[in-house]
Amino acid sequence: MQRRIRMASIMRRRDANASRSDSRNADTHTNPNEDFDRGRRLLFQAGDFAFLVCVGIASTIVAHMVHDIGWPFVPTCLLAMVAAMAVQTLLAIMAAPILGSIESMAPSMIVAMASPMVVCAVHLAGREPTRFIAIVIGALVAVSMFVFVHFYGRSCISALRKESVDVPN
């Protein structure tokens, strides 16, 4: 409860500061800090997008290579998943100093699990996808995860704003 009240007071102070800065910048109509924050946010999102696509493609290619070994289906799927998760973990550790550990680890883990599962499902259906199809599968899974995380983040922000308004003084 106190956290909600604290969050509400922080949001009120931020809104009050924003309205003061809006009245000071009314003649220029631009806030240089806002432009800097927008540029930084766009660069972070571009890096996050590129990282997810890289993880999706790399994990799918590794899973596809494991399926090319020709072992029975179940051991192949298990080994493909282990290899894909190892690739994801190494990539996440390398990207953590730039993107943050949670921001890079959580969505990329789902991408690294889902994209090889699609390749395994295609193999289970009796089809043999080419390497290009595997790359497309990895990229599509990564793009869909990026879009999901983006819209989920926006919904969380709007929910926090509504919650902070509903808390009484």
C-alpha positions in Angstrom: 0.0 0.0 0.0 2.8 2.4 0.9 4.5 1.6 -2.4 1.4 2.7 -4.3 1.2 5.9 -2.3 4.9 6.5 -2.9 4.5 5.8 -6.6 1.5 8.2 -6.7 3.5 11.0 -5.1 6.4 10.4 -7.5 4.0 10.5 -10.5 2.3 13.7 -9.2 5.7 15.4 -8.7 6.8 14.3 -12.2 3.6 15.7 -13.7 4.0 18.9 -11.8 7.6 19.3 -13.0 6.5 18.5 -16.5 3.8 21.2 -16.4 6.3 23.7 -15.1 8.8 22.9 -17.8 6.0 23.0 -20.4 5.0 26.5 -19.3 8.7 27.6 -19.4 9.2 26.0 -22.9 5.8 27.1 -24.3 7.4 29.6 -26.7 9.9 27.0 -28.1 7.5 24.0 -28.1 10.5 21.6 -27.6 12.2 20.2 -24.6 15.8 19.1 -25.4 15.8 16.5 -22.6 12.7 14.9 -24.2 14.4 14.6 -27.5 17.5 13.1 -25.9 15.4 10.6 -24.0 13.4 9.7 -27.1 16.6 9.1 -29.1 18.1 7.0 -26.3 14.9 5.0 -26.0 14.9 4.4 -29.8 18.5 3.2 -29.7 17.7 0.9 -26.9 14.7 -0.6 -28.7 16.8 -1.0 -31.9 19.5 -2.9 -29.9 16.9 -5.0 -28.2 15.2 -5.8 -31.5 18.6 -6.7 -33.2 19.5 -8.9 -30.2 16.3 -10.8 -30.2 16.6 -11.4 -33.9 20.2 -12.6 -33.5 19.2 -15.0 -30.7 16.2 -16.3 -32.8 18.3 -16.9 -35.8 21.3 -18.4 -34.0 19.2 -20.7 -31.8 17.2 -21.9 -34.8 20.2 -22.6 -36.9 21.8 -24.6 -34.1 18.6 -26.6 -33.7 18.5 -27.2 -37.4 22.1 -28.4 -37.4 21.3 -30.8 -34.6 18.4 -32.2 -36.6 20.7 -32.8 -39.5 22.7 -35.3 -37.4 20.1 -37.9 -38.1 19.6 -39.4 -34.7 16.1 -40.5 -33.4 13.6 -37.7 -32.9 13.4 -37.5 -29.1 17.2 -37.3 -28.4 17.6 -34.9 -31.3 14.9 -32.6 -29.9 16.5 -32.7 -26.5 20.0 -32.0 -27.8 18.6 -29.2 -30.1 17.0 -27.5 -27.1 20.1 -27.8 -24.9 22.3 -26.4 -27.7 19.8 -23.5 -28.5 19.7 -22.6 -24.8 23.5 -22.6 -24.6 23.7 -20.3 -27.5 21.1 -18.0 -26.0 22.9 -17.9 -22.6 26.2 -17.0 -24.2 24.6 -14.3 -26.3 22.7 -12.9 -23.3 25.8 -12.8 -21.2 27.6 -10.9 -23.9 24.7 -8.4 -24.3 24.0 -7.9 -20.6 26.5 -5.0 -20.1 24.8 -3.1 -22.9 21.1 -4.1 -22.7 20.8 -5.1 -19.0 20.7 -8.7 -17.7 16.9 -9.0 -17.2 16.0 -7.1 -20.4 18.3 -9.4 -22.5 17.8 -12.7 -20.7 14.0 -13.0 -20.2 12.6 -12.4 -23.7 15.6 -14.0 -25.4 15.1 -17.2 -23.4 11.5 -17.5 -24.7 12.7 -16.9 -28.3 15.5 -19.5 -27.9 12.9 -22.0 -26.7 10.1 -21.3 -29.1 12.0 -21.1 -32.4 13.7 -24.5 -32.1 10.3 -25.9 -31.0 8.9 -24.7 -34.3 11.8 -26.4 -36.2 11.1 -29.6 -34.1 7.4 -29.4 -34.9 8.2 -29.1 -38.6 10.4 -32.2 -38.4 7.7 -34.0 -36.5 5.3 -33.2 -39.3 7.6 -35.0 -41.6 9.0 -32.0 -43.4 12.7 -31.1 -43.8 13.0 -27.3 -43.6 16.0 -25.7 -45.4 18.4 -23.5 -43.5 16.8 -20.4 -45.0 13.4 -21.5 -43.7 14.9 -22.1 -40.3 16.4 -18.6 -40.3 13.0 -17.1 -41.3 11.3 -19.1 -38.5 13.9 -17.7 -35.9 13.5 -14.2 -37.2 9.7 -14.3 -37.1 9.6 -15.7 -33.6 12.0 -13.0 -32.4 10.0 -10.2 -34.1 6.8 -11.5 -32.6 8.4 -11.6 -29.1 9.7 -8.0 -29.5 6.3 -6.7 -30.5 4.7 -8.6 -27.5 7.2 -7.2 -25.1 6.8 -3.7 -26.5 3.0 -3.6 -26.2 3.1 -5.4 -22.8 5.4 -2.7 -21.5 3.1 0.0 -22.7 0.1 -1.6 -21.0 2.1 -1.9 -17.8 3.0 1.8 -17.9 -0.6 2.9 -18.5 -1.8 0.6 -15.7 0.7 2.2 -13.3 -0.4 5.6 -14.3 -4.1 4.7 -13.8 -3.2 3.1 -10.4 -1.3 6.2 -9.2 -4.3 8.4 -10.0 -6.7 6.2 -8.1 -4.7 6.2 -4.9 -6.2 8.8 -2.4 -3.9 11.3 -0.6 
